């Protein structure tokens, strides 16, 4: 096998360079002389994550597709800590990325199964206040392109960045209680009635009909026992709101006295 470098990183003070090789070894080099100092052994698959500690020049983190996360002392060439990302019933999860916190006391990793792993000192109690599974209901909605080649949400025909803030749901698409919906940027100060998602049945590209969040309903609708409006009604409502905004802008631009050149001006 021809050795290939898959990743490279300087340590915090640039005295050392660490390279990840496709034979699963990490090599520590003197950055001034080019001398090989250490071979770090431990990974069983290719490594694509090398992260230096924000202020401790001795510490380097590595992670790879084998599910292993190592904290190394690169000055001594030794292992300081090791974690194996084993997922019950599914084998190990490949680690795709890791980052240290600015204070160097924590680091977070993401894996191939959609997990966020947070390591550090202290207790886990603050993290128990939120659900284990958190997704946006728009995460896997299909996109289309319009005649100008702009990207639109297929169901609402709106540009994704112009859509209302999404709802938080679990892995099955079931919405979380309103107290969690306020964690979404843009929903922090919303009234309770704006935090109740509207569920509807939507056909997937495979023809399967699934229940998912398509909008929001008010408390009044819920109390009156009204059925959630269908998706077509939601699209019409969004289009109507957009038309009203455009009409209001045009009206405000054309209102007020005209100057001598006939150019509209605002009061």
N, C-alpha and C positions, 0 to 999 in steps of 0.2 A: 504494500500500500504506500502510495506517495504521500508523505506528510503535508498537510495544508493547515494554515492558520485560519481559525474560524472567528476569533475575537481577540482584541488587544486592548489593554488599559494601562495607563500610568497610575502610580500610587499618588497619595495626596501631595507629597513634596517633590515628585518627579524623579526621585533617585532610582526607582525601580520600574521596570516594565514587565507586565504579566501577559503572556500569550496563551490562548487556548488552542490546542492542536487537535486534529480530527482523530488522533489515536487515543483521545480521552485524557491526555496529560495536560497539566498546566505547567508552564515554564516561567521561572522568575529570572529576569536579566538585570544586570547593572546597566542603567541607561547611559552612563558615561563611557564605559569601556566595552560594552557589548558582551561581557562575560556571563555565561550561564551560571546561576547561583544555586537554584533548587529545581527539582521536579516534584510537583505536587500531585500525589496519587490519591484517587478516591472516586472519581467519576467513572461511570460505566457507559456513557453515551456522550455525544457531542455537546459542548458547552457554548451557549450563545449569550450568557449573561455574566459580565464581569463588572463589579461595582466597587469603587474605592470608598473608604470611610471618609466622611466630610472633614475630619480634623486629625484623626489618628493615622499617621503615615504607615503604621505597621499592619493595618487591617485591610483585608480585601475579601469581598464576597463573590462566590461563584455559584451558578445554578445552571441546570441543563435539562435536556429531554429525558434524562433518566430519573427525574423526580428528586434528585439530591440537591440540597442547599448547604454549602459549606462556608464557614467563616475561617479564614486563614490568617496566620501570622507569617507574612511573607519574608520578614527579616530572618526568622528561624526556619522557615519552610515547614511549619507544623500546622496541624488542624486544631482550631480552637473550639468550634461548635459544628454540629452536623444535624440536619433534619431531613427526613425522607418523607416525601409527600405521598403517603399511601391513602387511597380512597377506598372505603369499605365496599366490597362487591364489584369494584371497577378497576382494580390494580392501581398503579401509580399514575399520578398526573404530571405531565411534562410542565416544567416551569418556564414561562415565556419571558418574564421580566421581573426585575427587583429594583427597589430604590430605597436608600436610607432617608430618614427624616433629617432635617437640618441640624438637630441637636445630637445626632448620632446614637440616640438611645433606642430607636425603633427602626425596623425596615418592613416594607410591604412587598408581597409577591403576588403575581397572577399566574394561574395555571391553565392547562388546556381544557379543564372542565368548567371554567367560568367562576372559579373561586378566587376570592381575595384573602390572602393569608397575611396576618399582621403579627409580627414578632417584636418582643421588647420586654422591658422591666415593668413590674407592677402587676395589677390584677386585670381581669377581663370584664369586670362589672360594667364599665361604661359602654362596652360594646353589646351587652346583653339587652340594652334598651331598644334595640332595633331588630327587625326580623332577620332570620338567617338568609332568606331568599328575597332579593330585591332586584326587580327589573323594571324598565319603563315599558308601558303597554305598547309603545310605538317601536320597540327595538327591532322587531322582525316583520314590520309591515312592508309590503312591496312598494317599490318606487317605479315611476314611469318617467318618460321624457316628453315634453311638449314640442310644438312645432319649432320653437326656438332652441331646442335641445337643452332646456332647463329641466332640472329634476323636480318632480312633484310627487306628493303622497298619492298613491293610487286611489284610495278610498275618498279622500276629501278634495282632491285636485288642488291642493295648496302646496306651496313651497315648504319644506320641512321646518325651516327656521322661522316661518311666519305662523306656524301652528301654535295653539295654546300649550302651556306646559303639560307634559305627560303625567299620567298617573303611575303610582308605584304598585306593582303586582308581584305575585309569587311566580314560581317557575311554571305553574299551570295557567297563568293569566288571571288568577283571582285577585281582585283589588284588596289592598291593605286598609285598615281603619283610617279614619280622617286624621288622627294625630300623626300618622306616618306620612300622609300626603303633604303635610306642611314642610317636610324635609326637602321637597322638590323646589329648586330655585324658581321664583315667580309665584309660588303658592304659599309663601310664609304667612301672609296676612289675609288670606282668603277667608270669607265667611264659610260656615259649616256647609251651607247648601251648595257651595261651589266645589266642595271636596268629595261629593258623592258621585262616583262614576256611574255611567249608564252602560249596562251590559246589553249586548245584542248578538244575534247569530249571523256569522259571516262565513261565506264559502271560501275555502282556500283554493290554491291553484290546482290541487289534486281533486277538487270536487267535494272534499270533506267539509261538512258544516260544523263549525266550532263556535263556542261562546267566548266572546272577548269584549274588552272595553272599547266602545266606539265613541263615547262622548260623556256628557254629564247631565244628570237630571236634578231638578230642584226638590226641596223637601215637600213643597206643595204637590208636585206630581206624585211623590211617594205616598203622601197621606191620602190623596184622592184615589189611590189604587190605579192610576192611569198606567197603561203599558208604555214602556220606553219607546220613543219615536224611532221609526226605522231609519236605516242609514241614508236613504234618499232624502228623507225629511231633514236630516242633519246637514247634508250637503247643500240643500236649498237654503237652509237658515244661514249657513256660512256665506253663501253667495249673496244673500240679501243684505247681510251685515256689511260685506265688502262694498256692495253697490251704494248703500247708505253713506258709508264713509267717503266714497268718491264724490257722491252728490253734495255732501256737506262741505267738502274741501272746495269744490267748484263754486258753490254758493257763497262761501266766505271770501273767495278770491275775487268774485265779481260784485260783491256788495260794497256800499260806500260811495261817496261822490267821486266823480272822474276829474282828473287834472286836465290841463289845457291840451295835452297831447292825446287824450283819450285812453290813457293807460290806467287800469284799475289799481287802486291802492287800498290798503287796509287801514282801519281806524286805529 
